[in-house]
């Protein structure tokens, strides 16, 4: 049993999983047609991969300024550049 779920909840989930998509009532949920403002990583965390990277010392010092988490900041910067390039390519 999954942590925090009762047997009844697990049984309900199982019934819902086995339900064909055609039987699901989506009438109270508006369809999402614009995903441009979707937040990557809010509910889904992409798989991280360990890499070795060589950075200029001044760039690394700049990234390490302020709070902890320079690797997360670097990832956000690179993701922003990647997404901008994807937009211009599309």
C-alpha positions as CSV (number, residue, x, y, z in Angstrom):
1,X,0.0,0.0,0.0
2,X,1.3,3.5,-0.8
3,X,2.2,5.6,2.1
4,X,-0.8,7.7,3.4
5,X,-3.5,6.0,1.4
6,X,-6.2,3.8,2.9
7,X,-7.3,0.5,1.5
8,X,-10.5,2.2,0.2
9,X,-8.5,4.9,-1.5
10,X,-6.3,2.3,-3.2
11,X,-9.3,0.4,-4.3
12,X,-10.8,3.5,-5.8
13,X,-7.6,4.3,-7.6
14,X,-7.5,0.8,-9.1
15,X,-11.0,1.2,-10.4
16,X,-10.1,4.5,-12.0
17,X,-6.9,3.1,-13.5
18,X,-8.9,0.4,-15.2
19,X,-11.6,2.8,-16.5
20,X,-11.4,3.4,-20.3
21,X,-10.6,7.0,-21.3
22,X,-13.9,7.3,-23.2
23,X,-15.8,6.9,-19.9
24,X,-14.0,9.7,-18.1
25,X,-16.1,12.9,-17.8
26,X,-14.0,15.9,-18.5
27,X,-16.9,18.3,-18.9
28,X,-16.0,20.3,-15.8
29,X,-12.3,20.8,-16.8
30,X,-11.6,23.3,-19.6
31,X,-9.2,22.0,-22.2
32,X,-5.6,23.4,-22.1
33,X,-4.7,24.8,-25.5
34,X,-1.8,27.1,-24.5
35,X,1.1,25.6,-22.6
36,X,3.5,28.6,-23.1
37,X,3.3,29.6,-19.4
38,X,3.7,26.1,-18.1
39,X,6.3,25.8,-15.3
40,X,8.9,23.1,-16.0
41,X,9.9,21.3,-12.8
42,X,7.0,22.5,-10.6
43,X,5.4,19.0,-10.4
44,X,7.9,17.1,-12.6
45,X,11.6,17.0,-11.8
46,X,13.7,16.2,-14.9
47,X,16.3,13.5,-14.3
48,X,19.6,15.0,-13.3
49,X,22.9,13.7,-14.7
50,X,26.2,14.1,-13.0
51,X,28.7,15.9,-15.3
52,X,32.1,17.5,-15.1
53,X,32.3,21.0,-16.5
54,X,35.2,23.5,-16.8
55,X,34.2,27.1,-16.2
56,X,36.1,30.3,-16.2
57,X,37.0,31.2,-12.6
58,X,35.2,34.5,-12.7
59,X,32.1,32.9,-14.1
60,X,32.1,30.3,-11.3
61,X,32.7,33.1,-8.7
62,X,29.7,35.0,-10.1
63,X,27.5,31.9,-9.9
64,X,28.6,31.3,-6.3
65,X,27.8,34.8,-5.1
66,X,25.0,35.1,-2.6
67,X,23.0,32.1,-1.6
68,X,23.9,28.4,-1.9
69,X,22.8,26.6,-5.0
70,X,25.1,27.7,-7.8
71,X,24.5,24.5,-9.7
72,X,20.7,25.1,-9.6
73,X,21.3,28.7,-10.8
74,X,23.5,27.5,-13.6
75,X,20.8,24.9,-14.6
76,X,18.1,27.6,-14.6
77,X,20.3,29.9,-16.8
78,X,21.0,27.1,-19.3
79,X,17.3,26.1,-19.3
80,X,16.2,29.7,-20.1
81,X,18.7,29.9,-23.0
82,X,17.5,26.5,-24.2
83,X,13.9,27.4,-24.1
84,X,14.5,30.7,-25.8
85,X,16.4,29.0,-28.7
86,X,13.5,26.4,-29.0
87,X,11.0,29.3,-29.3
88,X,13.0,31.1,-32.0
89,X,13.6,27.8,-33.9
90,X,9.8,27.0,-33.9
